[in-house]
Amino acid sequence: MSTATATPVGTWNIDPSHSNVTFQVKHLGIATVRGHFSEFEGTLELGEDRASSKAYGTVKTASVDTGEAGRDDHLRSPDFFHAEEHPELKFESTEIKSVGDDELEITGDLTIHGVTKPVTFKAELTGTETDPWGNERVGLEVTGKLDRSDYGMTFN
C-alpha cells in the first residue's frame, strides 16, 4: 500500500512498464480522441532545495497510438508531429517549485514539431513504496494543457 508523503530527494527515472504518456484532443469540437505514446523516457532529479532540481525527458513521435491506424499515420505526417523530421518531443525544466507537501509545479521548455515553448506542468505525488527488491519507488501524476497550434500544428 502506497502512502503520500513529501516528494523524496533523489533521482527518479521513468519506469516505462509502469508509466504512460497519454493525451486527449477534441476532434471536430464534438468528440474526444484519446491516445498514448509507447516509447518515452525521462528523469526527475529532486534536491533538498528545489532550485537545484531538474526534470527532462523525450517521447518518440512515431510511437503515437490512438487505436486507429489511419489517424496515427496522419498524426506522424507533416500536418502534425512530422515524425520523420522531428522524431522526438523534448522537455527540459527551467524551474521546479513545491506547491504543497505532495505537489510540484514544473516549468520548462517543451519542443514539439521543431517549436520550443515554455510550459508549466502540475505534478502530484501519488505515493512512495519500497519494491520487493528494496528499491524505493515514487509515483507521480503529471498533467498539463497545450494548444497544438502553438507548436505549428494547424491542420483543420
Sequence and secondary structure as in RCSB ss.txt:
>XXXX:A:sequence
MSTATATPVGTWNIDPSHSNVTFQVKHLGIATVRGHFSEFEGTLELGEDRASSKAYGTVKTASVDTGEAGRDDHL
RSPDFFHAEEHPELKFESTEIKSVGDDELEITGDLTIHGVTKPVTFKAELTGTETDPWGNERVGLEVTGKLDRSD
YGMTFN
>XXXX:A:secstr
  B  S  SEEEE  GGG  EEEEEEETTTEEEEEEES EEEEEEE SSGGG EEEEEEEGGGEE S HHHHHHH
HSTTTT TTT  EEEEEEEEEEEEETTEEEEEEEEEETTEEEEEEEEEEEEEEEE TTS EEEEEEEE    GGG
GT    
